[in-house]
Amino acid sequence: MASTRGLRPRGHPVFAAVYDLLGRAAEQELLGAERRRCVAACRGRVLEIGAGTGASFPYWLEAARAGRLETLVAVEPDPHMRRRAAARARRLGLKLELLPAAAEALPFPDASFDAVASFLVLCTVDDPARALAEVRRVLRPGGTLAFLEHVRASGGGAARWQRRLQPAWQRLAAGCRLDRDTIFAVSAAGFAELDYRTRRLPFPIYRLVTGTARRT
Ligand SMILES: C[S@@+](CC[C@H](N)C(=O)[O-])C[C@H]1O[C@@H](n2cnc3c(N)ncnc32)[C@H](O)[C@@H]1O
């Protein structure tokens, strides 16, 4: 039976309703291109964790049309996000399996995917170490983790202000944390060949990392 761990039955209806609108400019200016880079690193049987409203789905469709995608599975624990993702997939004509599950309890056997993608999710999961252990478990040896995540400022006034704003931000942004050190977490989870680049975003998000790592 599938685990209910980490599911969010009540979810965040308001956040889900405004998510695409709030992100539209950033998607056009920066995030869309970074999503495309991550998708290009994935081949074969692919899992996307925390798919949200399906903002990455147009890029998966491109990959499917280019013959780079064998199957796409996405998990999303919030029912309001998931409903929007399902509607977007239908609109696009994207074939995928969309399941209610949290990254910390993935309902898949070991080594079932060639690649796992995480877009702006490791900032929000309750337990990043547990989520990354699950991602590692479901990836085949040699498989790819592709990620686009915002991470904490490395120090100074920006880091101080992120810590101050954290409680209010977390409430407004459906649990998102400004202070995650995701690059460290990926490395600590035992991934190898970590390759990433950092982009600057407007405060309070501040630093965006796009990269890949290999499951050993
Ligand atoms: C900032 S949104 C990003 C959505 C989407 N990945 C994107 O790129 O637009 C964070 C997403 O992570 C989901 N999420 C929260 N906790 C999660 C968990 N434990 N496992 C998987 N996804 C989770 C949220 O429901 C939300 O859809």
The ligand as an SDF file (V2000), in Angstrom:
LIG
                    3D

 27 29  0  0  0  0  0  0  0  0999 V2000
    7.7460   26.1480   -4.7250 C   0  0  0  0  0  0  0  0  0  0  0  0
    6.7210   24.8200   -5.1980 S   0  0  0  0  0  0  0  0  0  0  0  0
    7.5490   24.2310   -6.6720 C   0  0  0  0  0  0  0  0  0  0  0  0
    6.6150   23.5160   -7.5940 C   0  0  0  0  0  0  0  0  0  0  0  0
    7.2420   23.0000   -8.8950 C   0  0  0  0  0  0  0  0  0  0  0  0
    8.2500   22.0100   -8.6360 N   0  0  0  0  0  0  0  0  0  0  0  0
    7.8120   24.1240   -9.7200 C   0  0  0  0  0  0  0  0  0  0  0  0
    8.9610   24.0490  -10.0950 O   0  0  0  0  0  0  0  0  0  0  0  0
    7.0970   25.0720   -9.9990 O   0  0  0  0  0  0  0  0  0  0  0  0
    7.1370   23.5730   -4.0150 C   0  0  0  0  0  0  0  0  0  0  0  0
    6.3510   22.2910   -4.2620 C   0  0  0  0  0  0  0  0  0  0  0  0
    6.8410   21.2530   -3.4100 O   0  0  0  0  0  0  0  0  0  0  0  0
    5.7350   20.5170   -2.9550 C   0  0  0  0  0  0  0  0  0  0  0  0
    6.1180   19.8020   -1.7260 N   0  0  0  0  0  0  0  0  0  0  0  0
    6.0390   20.2240   -0.4450 C   0  0  0  0  0  0  0  0  0  0  0  0
    6.4580   19.2670    0.3910 N   0  0  0  0  0  0  0  0  0  0  0  0
    6.8260   18.2220   -0.3830 C   0  0  0  0  0  0  0  0  0  0  0  0
    7.3240   16.9250   -0.1020 C   0  0  0  0  0  0  0  0  0  0  0  0
    7.5600   16.5450    1.1540 N   0  0  0  0  0  0  0  0  0  0  0  0
    7.5720   16.1060   -1.1370 N   0  0  0  0  0  0  0  0  0  0  0  0
    7.3640   16.5040   -2.4130 C   0  0  0  0  0  0  0  0  0  0  0  0
    6.8790   17.7170   -2.7380 N   0  0  0  0  0  0  0  0  0  0  0  0
    6.6110   18.5560   -1.7350 C   0  0  0  0  0  0  0  0  0  0  0  0
    4.6770   21.5670   -2.7300 C   0  0  0  0  0  0  0  0  0  0  0  0
    3.3940   21.0000   -2.6110 O   0  0  0  0  0  0  0  0  0  0  0  0
    4.8700   22.4270   -3.9560 C   0  0  0  0  0  0  0  0  0  0  0  0
    4.1250   21.9450   -5.0370 O   0  0  0  0  0  0  0  0  0  0  0  0
  1  2  1  0
  2  3  1  0
  2 10  1  0
  3  4  1  0
  4  5  1  0
  5  6  1  0
  5  7  1  0
  7  8  2  0
  7  9  1  0
 10 11  1  0
 11 12  1  0
 11 26  1  0
 12 13  1  0
 13 14  1  0
 13 24  1  0
 14 15  1  0
 14 23  1  0
 15 16  2  0
 16 17  1  0
 17 18  1  0
 17 23  2  0
 18 19  1  0
 18 20  2  0
 20 21  1  0
 21 22  2  0
 22 23  1  0
 24 25  1  0
 24 26  1  0
 26 27  1  0
M  CHG  2   2   1   9  -1
M  END
$$$$
